[in-house]
Amino acid sequence: MTGHTLRRLLPLIRFPVIIALLAGMLVWSEMGLSQVASSISQRLHYSGRLEESARFETEVNRFFEIAELYATGMQGVILDDVNLALNLMWSRATVMNTPSFREAMPADRPDPNLIPDIVADLPAFDRGVQRLRNGDTASFAEIDALRRRYSQRLTVFGELAWNARQMRMAQSVETSLESVKSLRWIQTGFGAVSVLAILYVLAELVLSRRLNGRLNKMVAEKQRLLRTDQLTGISNRFHFEELLADRFGRRLMDFSVIYFDLDGFKKVNDEHGHAAGDALLRHVALILRAGLGEDDAAARFGGDEFAVLLTGDLSRAERFAARVLAEIARENVEDLPKLSVSASAGICHAAQLEADGTPDVLKRRADVALYSAKGAGRNCVRTFVPDMLSDYERRRILDGDIERAVAEGLLSVAYQPVVRLADRQTRYVEALVRWDHPALGQVPAMDIVDSAVRRQIIQSLTMHVLRQALATYNMLRHGGHAVPMCVNVTPALLATPTFGPAVAALLYDFGLPHGALYLEITEDGELHDTEVIEDNLRILRLAGALMAVDDFGRAYSNVSRLTSLDFRMLKLDKVLTEPVARSDRARQIIESTDRMAVALGAETVCEGVETEAQAKALSEIGIEFGQGFHLGAPMPAQDLHAFLAERAGRSDLAPPPAP
């Protein structure tokens, strides 16, 4: 073909070539998107199968646990519970023996025959259940043999399924990143074809520009979301730290960091619900925004914690913080009932730093100032001064040593009797944690608990106290003084899936009878009616533990707690007990509360009995039990045994009759 002929045909073939390129691009795009969607769908499918596989180990072990409890005669466990657990395990095993589940597991797994083996042994499981007899441990032998056969294999299988699911999820993230890359390649291809076809495919060019606009908006939106707190619309911690680092990078040091923390936020959530709590957080964000300048920023760090980066001298920061606290305390949240809430604030100005000061030091000092404000009674502003570091240092020392103290058994337990007021005989004993710190001396129990919560080892601490308390109970029981033990438990532990089974196992190991342990739930903590809490309460009830509501009447009383918790003891806080000898109204409140507790099937214990006048006044209004230094101080286990032995059967301990 000559050059002249080619030039003559070029105008004729150019349009079809462009159309062909566009068609090819469309086909390529469709194939790429389909492949991406298929890959993501397949990984999500496998992830779901692996999650169900990971649950199988729990269901099988749950069956073994209920069957053993039934065989040992545990009160409240019936054969229907065992059959229900078997049916759940049977159904799960049958489903997991299908090809779709086998494909989800790694091909090179070490025990591919576990599920087929269990399915083959399902009739043996059924026979084992049929042979179970309540209170006959020998009837558990056949099921126990199956447990020994599969226990180790199930543990390995559960870990493998969980790890495989984590790997699938990580691969899903990688797939999403590859999808973004694929979309970028598709966009580039369209751009190249559009340049060639600008005179022919104007409509396609317009569509491509629209697509670019959408992608840019998505990127901008993602960047905004990355730096914005979704609930309040202000900056989040990530963006705040970016802005702070930028100030230090440019050496712009005429600014303050202010930390805010709401004082009554937990009460708002408890009394009005989380929707009201969210509305309050948005309201606080609006207050913070109202006083900001162009170079200032407000951020929410999470929960009820806020921070402000404020340009200007220290006096401006102090005025700003005072105004914010005043606005928050006005209780004017729109469309909500009046809320009793305040805030505390801590300030540190960048000029207060040393020459080599860093953003972390500035933030830490603002946090120290906030901690000081809370310690000063809340609803106040504190500006950092070096003397504040001593309290902060004490908390840092506690947080640094608490984990080792629990692990090495450096914490001790003291025992305080709960006595019957009529004859002063001991009815219960409360176990109280003690810590003689080598540098700080005797640490208050509340500080120990707060430190354990901050370090996220509160369950380890509680289990340490429980082990000592149950050992003391067995010592007393062998000495003829089987007095039930009471141990404090934070509400958050009931929402921890491992807590109920751990306590149940401990009760089983120590061989305690039903009702030998009371778990005291602090009254002013959050306790939401969740599935995990219900499971834990059921497990604890089956194991023989009883519930008690502690510190009732302190701060505020969450009456809904009394309807949601099956408690057998109501402990009234010392703030109600203290004025009982001189206040008719205090006696009326305590007497009414006792009637309510009796109607709910619970005993009432008044804490903080420090005088005989208080004990007498409580007894006169029908209160049966009391606790306090007047009735018995906390003591070591050895002294408790002597205390109980010395008082057992003595009638001279009763208070003298009224003249």
Secondary structure, 3 states (H helix, E strand, C coil): CCHHHHHHHHHHHHHHHHHHHHHHHHHHHHHHHHHHHHHHHHHHHHHHHHHHHHHHHHHHHHHHHHHHHHHCCCCCCCHHHHHHHHHHHHHHHHHHCCHHHHHHCCCCCCCCCHHHHHHHCHHHHHHHHHCCCCCCHHHHHHHHHHHHHHHHHHHHHHHHHHHHHHHHHHHHHHHHHHHHHHHHHHHHHHHHHHHHCCCCCHHHHHHHHHHHHHHHHHHHHHHHHHHECCCCCCEEHHHHHHHHHHHHHCCCCCEEEEEEEECCHHHHHHHHCHHHHHHHHHHHHHHHHHCCCCCCEEEEEECCEEEEEEECCHHHHHHHHHHHHHHHCCCCCCCCCCCCCCEEEEEEEHHHCCCCCCHHHHHHHHHHHHHHHHHCCCCCEEECCHHHHHHHHHHHHHHHHHHHHHHCCCCEEEEEEEEECCCCCEEEEEEEEEEEECCCEEECHHHHHHHHHHCCCHHHHHHHHHHHHHHHHHHHHHCCCCCCEEEEECHHHHCCCCHHHHHHHHHHHHCCCCCCEEEEEECCCCCCCCHHHHHHHHHHHHHCEEEEEEEECCCCCCHHHHHHCCEEEEEECHHHHCCCCCCHHHHHHHHHHHHHHHHCCCEEEECCCCCHHHHHHHHHCCCCEECCCCCCCCECHHHHHHHHHHHCCCCCCCCCCCC
